[in-house]
Amino acid sequence: MVGGCQSCFLTYMSVLLLGCFLHDVEAPNPQHEIHRKVGDTVELSSGLSTEGVTQAEWKYEALTIADEEGAFKNTQFDGRLEFKSDNFSLTLRELTLKDSGNFSFISAKEKVQRPTVIFILYVHEPITKEPIVNSSSTWHTSNASCTVVLECSAATTGHVTYQWTVGTETFNGFRLQHILRQQDEDTKFNCTVSNVVSEMSTIKTVSCSNTTSEPQERAPFPAGTGLFSALIVGAGGCLLVAVTVGVAVCVYRHKQSQAGVDSNDLTVYADINDVAIGDPCSLYETIDNRGNTVPSGPNTVYDKIQLNRLKKESVSPYQDIS
């Protein structure tokens, strides 16, 4: 009986001592993730007791931005930051994308360092425009069906997720390929673009018909052969032009050569003219009626004609005088 009482007493004292120990030990949540959109306001509170605190300061990354006396100036948060000394909370207004980062609260109680509380702030750009959906359809004659390919794009920056809803089915990703039958009614494809702070949706209605034929398969070309083929075609064209120009030049030179030969063909008159140019005497002056060469004589036409002319014997003395 005495042993049982001693056991109960020891258990009670252990619980009491443990409770007293835990009363002085605070158990804060050391790290938090906070998501906000551009333009929002965020309040960061450590959740720690303010009683007996001898040191309290806030840091952004490695830079101290506030302490017991208030918020610091000349920082990127200047004019937007507020520090409350009664609970050591930090309020940041008009958030920007550049405000994303680590905020840490460092404090000490009766000169004893307490655990550092860290806040990871993510500032996102809100989605304000509906996504754009483009689609293409290919008709298959064999089974009277269509292959529909849809692509969804968001007019925003940052990380976003895409989700498709077709009837009761859901699919993830910005691109969706779906099979429709000709007898199916108009099918609605709902694309939702979202991030942790906002979302927008667009509905695209697609029907299956035989207006789109199956694409003809083409023999694949090895990578890089397109440029090589273009170079071959260009070289062939240049070679053809060069050959054509060469033939034309040869023909032209041949014609010019023929014309030169014709111009050098001298006639008899040309030979006589050359002689006449060298010696002003005429043909009559050079050759007589017997074929004998006659020395050069007077240069007049009359003299040339009368030269060596045979005179008949005069019958009458008057003829001689004349």
Phi and psi restraints in degrees (value plus and minus 20) as a CYANA .aco file:
   2 VAL   PHI     -86.8   -46.8
   2 VAL   PSI     -59.9   -19.9
   3 GLY   PHI     -80.7   -40.7
   3 GLY   PSI     -57.0   -17.0
   4 GLY   PHI     -87.0   -47.0
   4 GLY   PSI     -59.6   -19.6
   5 CYS   PHI     -86.1   -46.1
   5 CYS   PSI     -60.5   -20.5
   6 GLN   PHI     -82.9   -42.9
   6 GLN   PSI     -58.9   -18.9
   7 SER   PHI     -84.1   -44.1
   7 SER   PSI     -62.8   -22.8
   8 CYS   PHI     -84.5   -44.5
   8 CYS   PSI     -59.7   -19.7
   9 PHE   PHI     -85.0   -45.0
   9 PHE   PSI     -61.5   -21.5
  10 LEU   PHI     -85.4   -45.4
  10 LEU   PSI     -58.6   -18.6
  11 THR   PHI     -84.0   -44.0
  11 THR   PSI     -63.2   -23.2
  12 TYR   PHI     -82.5   -42.5
  12 TYR   PSI     -63.1   -23.1
  13 MET   PHI     -86.7   -46.7
  13 MET   PSI     -56.1   -16.1
  14 SER   PHI     -84.7   -44.7
  14 SER   PSI     -64.1   -24.1
  15 VAL   PHI     -84.7   -44.7
  15 VAL   PSI     -59.6   -19.6
  16 LEU   PHI     -85.1   -45.1
  16 LEU   PSI     -64.4   -24.4
  17 LEU   PHI     -85.2   -45.2
  17 LEU   PSI     -58.7   -18.7
  18 LEU   PHI     -85.0   -45.0
  18 LEU   PSI     -59.1   -19.1
  19 GLY   PHI     -85.5   -45.5
  19 GLY   PSI     -60.2   -20.2
  20 CYS   PHI     -84.9   -44.9
  20 CYS   PSI     -56.9   -16.9
  21 PHE   PHI     -87.4   -47.4
  21 PHE   PSI     -63.6   -23.6
  22 LEU   PHI     -89.8   -49.8
  22 LEU   PSI     -41.7    -1.7
  23 HIS   PHI     -86.7   -46.7
  23 HIS   PSI     -53.9   -13.9
  24 ASP   PHI    -109.5   -69.5
  24 ASP   PSI     -31.6     8.4
  25 VAL   PHI    -122.6   -82.6
  25 VAL   PSI     100.0   140.0
  26 GLU   PHI    -114.1   -74.1
  26 GLU   PSI     122.5   162.5
  27 ALA   PHI    -139.3   -99.3
  27 ALA   PSI      59.1    99.1
  28 PRO   PHI     -96.3   -56.3
  28 PRO   PSI     142.0   182.0
  29 ASN   PHI    -101.5   -61.5
  29 ASN   PSI      90.9   130.9
  30 PRO   PHI     -89.5   -49.5
  30 PRO   PSI     -43.8    -3.8
  31 GLN   PHI    -164.8  -124.8
  31 GLN   PSI     115.9   155.9
  32 HIS   PHI    -153.7  -113.7
  32 HIS   PSI     127.7   167.7
  33 GLU   PHI    -130.0   -90.0
  33 GLU   PSI     110.8   150.8
  34 ILE   PHI    -148.2  -108.2
  34 ILE   PSI     111.1   151.1
  35 HIS   PHI    -135.2   -95.2
  35 HIS   PSI     108.7   148.7
  36 ARG   PHI    -159.2  -119.2
  36 ARG   PSI     142.3   182.3
  37 LYS   PHI    -124.0   -84.0
  37 LYS   PSI     144.6   184.6
  38 VAL   PHI     -78.5   -38.5
  38 VAL   PSI     112.2   152.2
  39 GLY   PHI      74.2   114.2
  39 GLY   PSI     -30.7     9.3
  40 ASP   PHI     -95.3   -55.3
  40 ASP   PSI     153.5   193.5
  41 THR   PHI    -138.8   -98.8
  41 THR   PSI     117.3   157.3
  42 VAL   PHI    -147.0  -107.0
  42 VAL   PSI     120.4   160.4
  43 GLU   PHI    -137.6   -97.6
  43 GLU   PSI     105.6   145.6
  44 LEU   PHI    -127.1   -87.1
  44 LEU   PSI      99.9   139.9
  45 SER   PHI    -147.1  -107.1
  45 SER   PSI     112.0   152.0
  46 SER   PHI     -91.4   -51.4
  46 SER   PSI     -48.4    -8.4
  47 GLY   PHI      58.0    98.0
  47 GLY   PSI     -13.3    26.7
  48 LEU   PHI    -111.2   -71.2
  48 LEU   PSI     137.4   177.4
  49 SER   PHI     -87.0   -47.0
  49 SER   PSI     123.3   163.3
  50 THR   PHI    -116.5   -76.5
  50 THR   PSI     -24.0    16.0
  51 GLU   PHI     -93.8   -53.8
  51 GLU   PSI     109.6   149.6
  52 GLY   PHI      50.5    90.5
  52 GLY   PSI      -3.5    36.5
  53 VAL   PHI     -96.3   -56.3
  53 VAL   PSI     107.4   147.4
  54 THR   PHI    -125.8   -85.8
  54 THR   PSI     -33.0     7.0
  55 GLN   PHI    -166.7  -126.7
  55 GLN   PSI     115.6   155.6
  56 ALA   PHI    -173.9  -133.9
  56 ALA   PSI     103.9   143.9
  57 GLU   PHI    -171.2  -131.2
  57 GLU   PSI     132.8   172.8
  58 TRP   PHI    -132.8   -92.8
  58 TRP   PSI     120.2   160.2
  59 LYS   PHI    -145.4  -105.4
  59 LYS   PSI     124.2   164.2
  60 TYR   PHI    -131.3   -91.3
  60 TYR   PSI      94.1   134.1
  61 GLU   PHI      36.6    76.6
  61 GLU   PSI    -135.6   -95.6
  62 ALA   PHI    -125.8   -85.8
  62 ALA   PSI     -13.8    26.2
  63 LEU   PHI    -122.7   -82.7
  63 LEU   PSI     107.5   147.5
  64 THR   PHI     -95.4   -55.4
  64 THR   PSI     106.5   146.5
  65 ILE   PHI    -136.8   -96.8
  65 ILE   PSI     -31.3     8.7
  66 ALA   PHI    -181.7  -141.7
  66 ALA   PSI     131.4   171.4
  67 ASP   PHI    -165.9  -125.9
  67 ASP   PSI    -181.7  -141.7
  68 GLU   PHI     -80.0   -40.0
  68 GLU   PSI     -44.5    -4.5
  69 GLU   PHI    -106.8   -66.8
  69 GLU   PSI     -32.6     7.4
  70 GLY   PHI     111.2   151.2
  70 GLY   PSI    -191.6  -151.6
  71 ALA   PHI     -97.7   -57.7
  71 ALA   PSI     124.3   164.3
  72 PHE   PHI    -100.8   -60.8
  72 PHE   PSI     134.7   174.7
  73 LYS   PHI    -121.1   -81.1
  73 LYS   PSI     156.2   196.2
  74 ASN   PHI      40.1    80.1
  74 ASN   PSI      19.5    59.5
  75 THR   PHI    -141.5  -101.5
  75 THR   PSI     155.7   195.7
  76 GLN   PHI     -88.0   -48.0
  76 GLN   PSI     -33.3     6.7
  77 PHE   PHI    -120.3   -80.3
  77 PHE   PSI     -10.4    29.6
  78 ASP   PHI     -76.8   -36.8
  78 ASP   PSI     106.0   146.0
  79 GLY   PHI      66.9   106.9
  79 GLY   PSI     -28.3    11.7
  80 ARG   PHI    -139.2   -99.2
  80 ARG   PSI     -23.0    17.0
  81 LEU   PHI    -130.5   -90.5
  81 LEU   PSI     117.0   157.0
  82 GLU   PHI    -153.8  -113.8
  82 GLU   PSI     111.3   151.3
  83 PHE   PHI    -134.5   -94.5
  83 PHE   PSI     107.8   147.8
  84 LYS   PHI    -123.3   -83.3
  84 LYS   PSI      99.0   139.0
  85 SER   PHI     -96.3   -56.3
  85 SER   PSI     -40.3    -0.3
  86 ASP   PHI     -92.6   -52.6
  86 ASP   PSI     -51.6   -11.6
  87 ASN   PHI    -150.2  -110.2
  87 ASN   PSI     -14.6    25.4
  88 PHE   PHI      39.8    79.8
  88 PHE   PSI       9.4    49.4
  89 SER   PHI    -106.9   -66.9
  89 SER   PSI     137.4   177.4
  90 LEU   PHI    -143.5  -103.5
  90 LEU   PSI     108.6   148.6
  91 THR   PHI    -138.3   -98.3
  91 THR   PSI     108.6   148.6
  92 LEU   PHI    -142.8  -102.8
  92 LEU   PSI     105.3   145.3
  93 ARG   PHI    -128.0   -88.0
  93 ARG   PSI     144.2   184.2
  94 GLU   PHI      28.2    68.2
  94 GLU   PSI      41.6    81.6
  95 LEU   PHI     -83.1   -43.1
  95 LEU   PSI     125.5   165.5
  96 THR   PHI    -142.5  -102.5
  96 THR   PSI     148.5   188.5
  97 LEU   PHI     -82.1   -42.1
  97 LEU   PSI     -51.0   -11.0
  98 LYS   PHI     -92.9   -52.9
  98 LYS   PSI     -31.9     8.1
  99 ASP   PHI     -98.5   -58.5
  99 ASP   PSI     -29.0    11.0
 100 SER   PHI     -82.4   -42.4
 100 SER   PSI     118.6   158.6
 101 GLY   PHI     137.5   177.5
 101 GLY   PSI    -188.6  -148.6
 102 ASN   PHI    -118.4   -78.4
 102 ASN   PSI     106.2   146.2
 103 PHE   PHI    -132.2   -92.2
 103 PHE   PSI     109.6   149.6
 104 SER   PHI    -147.9  -107.9
 104 SER   PSI     120.2   160.2
 105 PHE   PHI    -128.6   -88.6
 105 PHE   PSI     101.3   141.3
 106 ILE   PHI    -135.7   -95.7
 106 ILE   PSI     108.3   148.3
 107 SER   PHI    -165.4  -125.4
 107 SER   PSI     142.2   182.2
 108 ALA   PHI    -159.5  -119.5
 108 ALA   PSI     123.2   163.2
 109 LYS   PHI    -141.8  -101.8
 109 LYS   PSI      98.3   138.3
 110 GLU   PHI      32.0    72.0
 110 GLU   PSI      26.5    66.5
 111 LYS   PHI      43.8    83.8
 111 LYS   PSI      -2.6    37.4
 112 VAL   PHI    -128.5   -88.5
 112 VAL   PSI     102.8   142.8
 113 GLN   PHI     -86.0   -46.0
 113 GLN   PSI     111.8   151.8
 114 ARG   PHI    -119.5   -79.5
 114 ARG   PSI     142.6   182.6
 115 PRO   PHI     -78.1   -38.1
 115 PRO   PSI     120.7   160.7
 116 THR   PHI     -98.8   -58.8
 116 THR   PSI     112.5   152.5
 117 VAL   PHI    -120.6   -80.6
 117 VAL   PSI     106.9   146.9
 118 ILE   PHI    -135.3   -95.3
 118 ILE   PSI     113.8   153.8
 119 PHE   PHI    -138.2   -98.2
 119 PHE   PSI     106.4   146.4
 120 ILE   PHI    -122.3   -82.3
 120 ILE   PSI      90.9   130.9
 121 LEU   PHI    -118.7   -78.7
 121 LEU   PSI     109.2   149.2
 122 TYR   PHI    -136.8   -96.8
 122 TYR   PSI      99.3   139.3
 123 VAL   PHI    -125.3   -85.3
 123 VAL   PSI     105.1   145.1
 124 HIS   PHI    -135.3   -95.3
 124 HIS   PSI     130.2   170.2
 125 GLU   PHI    -102.1   -62.1
 125 GLU   PSI     106.9   146.9
 126 PRO   PHI     -92.4   -52.4
 126 PRO   PSI     129.2   169.2
 127 ILE   PHI    -104.6   -64.6
 127 ILE   PSI      95.7   135.7
 128 THR   PHI    -132.4   -92.4
 128 THR   PSI     -29.7    10.3
 129 LYS   PHI    -141.5  -101.5
 129 LYS   PSI     127.4   167.4
 130 GLU   PHI     -87.4   -47.4
 130 GLU   PSI     124.7   164.7
 131 PRO   PHI     -87.4   -47.4
 131 PRO   PSI     139.9   179.9
 132 ILE   PHI    -123.8   -83.8
 132 ILE   PSI     110.2   150.2
 133 VAL   PHI    -137.2   -97.2
 133 VAL   PSI     104.3   144.3
 134 ASN   PHI    -133.7   -93.7
 134 ASN   PSI     123.1   163.1
 135 SER   PHI    -158.1  -118.1
 135 SER   PSI     133.4   173.4
 136 SER   PHI    -160.3  -120.3
 136 SER   PSI     127.4   167.4
 137 SER   PHI    -151.0  -111.0
 137 SER   PSI     119.1   159.1
 138 THR   PHI    -141.7  -101.7
 138 THR   PSI     104.7   144.7
 139 TRP   PHI    -107.8   -67.8
 139 TRP   PSI     114.7   154.7
 140 HIS   PHI    -133.9   -93.9
 140 HIS   PSI      93.7   133.7
 141 THR   PHI     -89.2   -49.2
 141 THR   PSI     -52.5   -12.5
 142 SER   PHI     -79.4   -39.4
 142 SER   PSI     -60.4   -20.4
 143 ASN   PHI    -144.9  -104.9
 143 ASN   PSI      -4.7    35.3
 144 ALA   PHI      30.3    70.3
 144 ALA   PSI      35.3    75.3
 145 SER   PHI    -158.5  -118.5
 145 SER   PSI     151.7   191.7
 146 CYS   PHI    -149.6  -109.6
 146 CYS   PSI     122.3   162.3
 147 THR   PHI    -122.0   -82.0
 147 THR   PSI      96.1   136.1
 148 VAL   PHI    -124.9   -84.9
 148 VAL   PSI     109.2   149.2
 149 VAL   PHI    -137.0   -97.0
 149 VAL   PSI     104.1   144.1
 150 LEU   PHI    -142.8  -102.8
 150 LEU   PSI     122.6   162.6
 151 GLU   PHI    -149.3  -109.3
 151 GLU   PSI     115.5   155.5
 152 CYS   PHI    -137.4   -97.4
 152 CYS   PSI     114.0   154.0
 153 SER   PHI    -152.7  -112.7
 153 SER   PSI     122.0   162.0
 154 ALA   PHI    -125.5   -85.5
 154 ALA   PSI     116.9   156.9
 155 ALA   PHI    -109.0   -69.0
 155 ALA   PSI      43.3    83.3
 156 THR   PHI    -176.7  -136.7
 156 THR   PSI     145.5   185.5
 157 THR   PHI    -125.2   -85.2
 157 THR   PSI     150.5   190.5
 158 GLY   PHI      69.3   109.3
 158 GLY   PSI     159.3   199.3
 159 HIS   PHI    -100.0   -60.0
 159 HIS   PSI     107.3   147.3
 160 VAL   PHI    -153.4  -113.4
 160 VAL   PSI     139.5   179.5
 161 THR   PHI    -138.0   -98.0
 161 THR   PSI     130.6   170.6
 162 TYR   PHI    -138.6   -98.6
 162 TYR   PSI     116.7   156.7
 163 GLN   PHI    -159.5  -119.5
 163 GLN   PSI     112.4   152.4
 164 TRP   PHI    -124.9   -84.9
 164 TRP   PSI     121.9   161.9
 165 THR   PHI    -145.3  -105.3
 165 THR   PSI      99.2   139.2
 166 VAL   PHI    -146.2  -106.2
 166 VAL   PSI      84.1   124.1
 167 GLY   PHI      44.9    84.9
 167 GLY   PSI    -138.4   -98.4
 168 THR   PHI    -121.8   -81.8
 168 THR   PSI     -16.1    23.9
 169 GLU   PHI    -118.9   -78.9
 169 GLU   PSI     129.2   169.2
 170 THR   PHI    -148.0  -108.0
 170 THR   PSI     123.9   163.9
 171 PHE   PHI    -157.5  -117.5
 171 PHE   PSI     131.9   171.9
 172 ASN   PHI    -130.1   -90.1
 172 ASN   PSI     134.3   174.3
 173 GLY   PHI      91.0   131.0
 173 GLY   PSI     134.8   174.8
 174 PHE   PHI     -97.8   -57.8
 174 PHE   PSI     -35.7     4.3
 175 ARG   PHI    -139.1   -99.1
 175 ARG   PSI     116.9   156.9
 176 LEU   PHI    -154.7  -114.7
 176 LEU   PSI     114.3   154.3
 177 GLN   PHI    -137.6   -97.6
 177 GLN   PSI     107.3   147.3
 178 HIS   PHI    -157.9  -117.9
 178 HIS   PSI     127.1   167.1
 179 ILE   PHI    -121.5   -81.5
 179 ILE   PSI     107.9   147.9
 180 LEU   PHI    -139.4   -99.4
 180 LEU   PSI     128.0   168.0
 181 ARG   PHI    -120.6   -80.6
 181 ARG   PSI     137.0   177.0
 182 GLN   PHI     -83.0   -43.0
 182 GLN   PSI     -53.1   -13.1
 183 GLN   PHI     -99.7   -59.7
 183 GLN   PSI     -28.3    11.7
 184 ASP   PHI     -88.4   -48.4
 184 ASP   PSI     126.6   166.6
 185 GLU   PHI     -97.2   -57.2
 185 GLU   PSI     157.1   197.1
 186 ASP   PHI     -75.5   -35.5
 186 ASP   PSI     108.6   148.6
 187 THR   PHI    -125.1   -85.1
 187 THR   PSI     113.7   153.7
 188 LYS   PHI    -119.8   -79.8
 188 LYS   PSI     107.7   147.7
 189 PHE   PHI    -131.4   -91.4
 189 PHE   PSI      98.1   138.1
 190 ASN   PHI    -125.0   -85.0
 190 ASN   PSI      98.1   138.1
 191 CYS   PHI    -125.5   -85.5
 191 CYS   PSI     105.8   145.8
 192 THR   PHI    -137.1   -97.1
 192 THR   PSI     103.1   143.1
 193 VAL   PHI    -126.1   -86.1
 193 VAL   PSI     110.7   150.7
 194 SER   PHI    -166.7  -126.7
 194 SER   PSI     134.4   174.4
 195 ASN   PHI    -149.8  -109.8
 195 ASN   PSI    -189.0  -149.0
 196 VAL   PHI     -93.7   -53.7
 196 VAL   PSI     -29.6    10.4
 197 VAL   PHI    -138.6   -98.6
 197 VAL   PSI     -31.7     8.3
 198 SER   PHI    -181.9  -141.9
 198 SER   PSI     148.5   188.5
 199 GLU   PHI    -178.2  -138.2
 199 GLU   PSI     134.6   174.6
 200 MET   PHI    -163.4  -123.4
 200 MET   PSI     133.2   173.2
 201 SER   PHI    -152.8  -112.8
 201 SER   PSI     136.0   176.0
 202 THR   PHI    -161.4  -121.4
 202 THR   PSI     119.3   159.3
 203 ILE   PHI    -129.4   -89.4
 203 ILE   PSI     109.9   149.9
 204 LYS   PHI    -138.3   -98.3
 204 LYS   PSI     104.0   144.0
 205 THR   PHI    -119.3   -79.3
 205 THR   PSI     108.1   148.1
 206 VAL   PHI    -151.2  -111.2
 206 VAL   PSI     119.9   159.9
 207 SER   PHI    -144.0  -104.0
 207 SER   PSI     138.5   178.5
 208 CYS   PHI    -125.1   -85.1
 208 CYS   PSI     105.2   145.2
 209 SER   PHI    -167.2  -127.2
 209 SER   PSI     149.1   189.1
 210 ASN   PHI    -111.5   -71.5
 210 ASN   PSI       1.4    41.4
 211 THR   PHI     -94.3   -54.3
 211 THR   PSI     -39.6     0.4
 212 THR   PHI    -128.0   -88.0
 212 THR   PSI      99.0   139.0
 213 SER   PHI    -106.2   -66.2
 213 SER   PSI     143.2   183.2
 214 GLU   PHI     -89.1   -49.1
 214 GLU   PSI     116.5   156.5
 215 PRO   PHI     -88.7   -48.7
 215 PRO   PSI     117.3   157.3
 216 GLN   PHI     -95.6   -55.6
 216 GLN   PSI     116.0   156.0
 217 GLU   PHI     -97.7   -57.7
 217 GLU   PSI     116.9   156.9
 218 ARG   PHI    -134.7   -94.7
 218 ARG   PSI     127.5   167.5
 219 ALA   PHI     -84.1   -44.1
 219 ALA   PSI     107.4   147.4
 220 PRO   PHI     -89.3   -49.3
 220 PRO   PSI     123.3   163.3
 221 PHE   PHI    -120.2   -80.2
 221 PHE   PSI     120.6   160.6
 222 PRO   PHI     -80.6   -40.6
 222 PRO   PSI     134.5   174.5
 223 ALA   PHI     -80.5   -40.5
 223 ALA   PSI     112.0   152.0
 224 GLY   PHI      70.2   110.2
 224 GLY   PSI     -26.7    13.3
 225 THR   PHI     -95.3   -55.3
 225 THR   PSI     -38.6     1.4
 226 GLY   PHI     -82.0   -42.0
 226 GLY   PSI     -68.7   -28.7
 227 LEU   PHI     -85.9   -45.9
 227 LEU   PSI     -59.6   -19.6
 228 PHE   PHI     -82.7   -42.7
 228 PHE   PSI     -62.1   -22.1
 229 SER   PHI     -83.9   -43.9
 229 SER   PSI     -60.8   -20.8
 230 ALA   PHI     -82.6   -42.6
 230 ALA   PSI     -59.2   -19.2
 231 LEU   PHI     -85.7   -45.7
 231 LEU   PSI     -59.0   -19.0
 232 ILE   PHI     -83.5   -43.5
 232 ILE   PSI     -65.8   -25.8
 233 VAL   PHI     -80.5   -40.5
 233 VAL   PSI     -64.0   -24.0
 234 GLY   PHI     -83.4   -43.4
 234 GLY   PSI     -61.1   -21.1
 235 ALA   PHI     -85.4   -45.4
 235 ALA   PSI     -60.4   -20.4
 236 GLY   PHI     -81.4   -41.4
 236 GLY   PSI     -61.0   -21.0
 237 GLY   PHI     -83.5   -43.5
 237 GLY   PSI     -63.4   -23.4
 238 CYS   PHI     -83.0   -43.0
 238 CYS   PSI     -60.8   -20.8
 239 LEU   PHI     -82.4   -42.4
 239 LEU   PSI     -61.4   -21.4
 240 LEU   PHI     -82.6   -42.6
 240 LEU   PSI     -62.7   -22.7
 241 VAL   PHI     -83.3   -43.3
 241 VAL   PSI     -62.0   -22.0
 242 ALA   PHI     -83.3   -43.3
 242 ALA   PSI     -62.8   -22.8
 243 VAL   PHI     -82.8   -42.8
 243 VAL   PSI     -63.7   -23.7
 244 THR   PHI     -81.1   -41.1
 244 THR   PSI     -64.4   -24.4
 245 VAL   PHI     -85.0   -45.0
 245 VAL   PSI     -59.9   -19.9
 246 GLY   PHI     -82.0   -42.0
 246 GLY   PSI     -65.0   -25.0
 247 VAL   PHI     -81.1   -41.1
 247 VAL   PSI     -63.0   -23.0
 248 ALA   PHI     -82.6   -42.6
 248 ALA   PSI     -61.1   -21.1
 249 VAL   PHI     -84.7   -44.7
 249 VAL   PSI     -62.2   -22.2
 250 CYS   PHI     -81.3   -41.3
 250 CYS   PSI     -64.5   -24.5
 251 VAL   PHI     -81.9   -41.9
 251 VAL   PSI     -61.4   -21.4
 252 TYR   PHI     -84.7   -44.7
 252 TYR   PSI     -63.9   -23.9
 253 ARG   PHI     -86.0   -46.0
 253 ARG   PSI     -55.8   -15.8
 254 HIS   PHI     -83.0   -43.0
 254 HIS   PSI     -62.0   -22.0
 255 LYS   PHI     -85.4   -45.4
 255 LYS   PSI     -59.5   -19.5
 256 GLN   PHI     -85.4   -45.4
 256 GLN   PSI     -57.4   -17.4
 257 SER   PHI     -84.5   -44.5
 257 SER   PSI     -63.8   -23.8
 258 GLN   PHI     -81.1   -41.1
 258 GLN   PSI     -60.9   -20.9
 259 ALA   PHI     -84.9   -44.9
 259 ALA   PSI     -55.7   -15.7
 260 GLY   PHI     -86.0   -46.0
 260 GLY   PSI     -60.6   -20.6
 261 VAL   PHI     -83.8   -43.8
 261 VAL   PSI     -62.4   -22.4
 262 ASP   PHI     -83.0   -43.0
 262 ASP   PSI     -58.8   -18.8
 263 SER   PHI     -90.9   -50.9
 263 SER   PSI     -43.3    -3.3
 264 ASN   PHI    -107.8   -67.8
 264 ASN   PSI     -33.4     6.6
 265 ASP   PHI     -87.5   -47.5
 265 ASP   PSI      88.9   128.9
 266 LEU   PHI    -113.5   -73.5
 266 LEU   PSI     119.6   159.6
 267 THR   PHI    -107.0   -67.0
 267 THR   PSI     153.5   193.5
 268 VAL   PHI     -80.9   -40.9
 268 VAL   PSI     -58.3   -18.3
 269 TYR   PHI     -85.1   -45.1
 269 TYR   PSI     -54.5   -14.5
 270 ALA   PHI     -86.9   -46.9
 270 ALA   PSI     -60.8   -20.8
 271 ASP   PHI     -82.0   -42.0
 271 ASP   PSI     -63.0   -23.0
 272 ILE   PHI     -83.3   -43.3
 272 ILE   PSI     -61.2   -21.2
 273 ASN   PHI     -82.2   -42.2
 273 ASN   PSI     -59.1   -19.1
 274 ASP   PHI     -82.4   -42.4
 274 ASP   PSI     -61.4   -21.4
 275 VAL   PHI     -84.0   -44.0
 275 VAL   PSI     -60.7   -20.7
 276 ALA   PHI     -83.5   -43.5
 276 ALA   PSI     -56.3   -16.3
 277 ILE   PHI     -88.0   -48.0
 277 ILE   PSI     -60.6   -20.6
 278 GLY   PHI     -89.2   -49.2
 278 GLY   PSI     -56.9   -16.9
 279 ASP   PHI    -153.9  -113.9
 279 ASP   PSI     100.6   140.6
 280 PRO   PHI     -83.4   -43.4
 280 PRO   PSI     -26.1    13.9
 281 CYS   PHI     -92.7   -52.7
 281 CYS   PSI     129.7   169.7
 282 SER   PHI    -109.0   -69.0
 282 SER   PSI     158.2   198.2
 283 LEU   PHI     -83.5   -43.5
 283 LEU   PSI     -57.5   -17.5
 284 TYR   PHI     -85.1   -45.1
 284 TYR   PSI     -50.1   -10.1
 285 GLU   PHI     -96.3   -56.3
 285 GLU   PSI     -42.9    -2.9
 286 THR   PHI    -111.5   -71.5
 286 THR   PSI     -58.0   -18.0
 287 ILE   PHI    -144.1  -104.1
 287 ILE   PSI     113.2   153.2
 288 ASP   PHI    -114.4   -74.4
 288 ASP   PSI    -194.6  -154.6
 289 ASN   PHI     -94.5   -54.5
 289 ASN   PSI     -30.5     9.5
 290 ARG   PHI    -118.1   -78.1
 290 ARG   PSI     -23.2    16.8
 291 GLY   PHI      70.4   110.4
 291 GLY   PSI     -13.6    26.4
 292 ASN   PHI    -110.5   -70.5
 292 ASN   PSI     128.1   168.1
 293 THR   PHI     -99.1   -59.1
 293 THR   PSI     114.9   154.9
 294 VAL   PHI    -132.5   -92.5
 294 VAL   PSI     114.5   154.5
 295 PRO   PHI     -79.9   -39.9
 295 PRO   PSI     136.7   176.7
 296 SER   PHI     -87.4   -47.4
 296 SER   PSI     121.5   161.5
 297 GLY   PHI    -150.0  -110.0
 297 GLY   PSI    -166.9  -126.9
 298 PRO   PHI     -80.6   -40.6
 298 PRO   PSI     135.0   175.0
 299 ASN   PHI    -117.6   -77.6
 299 ASN   PSI     -21.0    19.0
 300 THR   PHI    -103.0   -63.0
 300 THR   PSI     139.8   179.8
 301 VAL   PHI     -84.0   -44.0
 301 VAL   PSI     -59.5   -19.5
 302 TYR   PHI     -83.6   -43.6
 302 TYR   PSI     -64.9   -24.9
 303 ASP   PHI     -82.8   -42.8
 303 ASP   PSI     -59.0   -19.0
 304 LYS   PHI     -83.7   -43.7
 304 LYS   PSI     -60.9   -20.9
 305 ILE   PHI     -91.1   -51.1
 305 ILE   PSI     -59.8   -19.8
 306 GLN   PHI    -102.8   -62.8
 306 GLN   PSI     -29.1    10.9
 307 LEU   PHI     -84.4   -44.4
 307 LEU   PSI     111.1   151.1
 308 ASN   PHI      41.8    81.8
 308 ASN   PSI       0.1    40.1
 309 ARG   PHI     -94.6   -54.6
 309 ARG   PSI     111.0   151.0
 310 LEU   PHI     -95.0   -55.0
 310 LEU   PSI     111.0   151.0
 311 LYS   PHI    -115.6   -75.6
 311 LYS   PSI     116.7   156.7
 312 LYS   PHI     -99.2   -59.2
 312 LYS   PSI     134.1   174.1
 313 GLU   PHI     -87.3   -47.3
 313 GLU   PSI     114.6   154.6
 314 SER   PHI     -90.8   -50.8
 314 SER   PSI     114.7   154.7
 315 VAL   PHI    -109.0   -69.0
 315 VAL   PSI     -56.0   -16.0
 316 SER   PHI    -141.6  -101.6
 316 SER   PSI     124.1   164.1
 317 PRO   PHI     -84.5   -44.5
 317 PRO   PSI     -42.6    -2.6
 318 TYR   PHI     -89.9   -49.9
 318 TYR   PSI     -52.5   -12.5
 319 GLN   PHI     -86.2   -46.2
 319 GLN   PSI     -55.4   -15.4
 320 ASP   PHI     -85.9   -45.9
 320 ASP   PSI     -61.0   -21.0
 321 ILE   PHI     -83.6   -43.6
 321 ILE   PSI     -60.4   -20.4
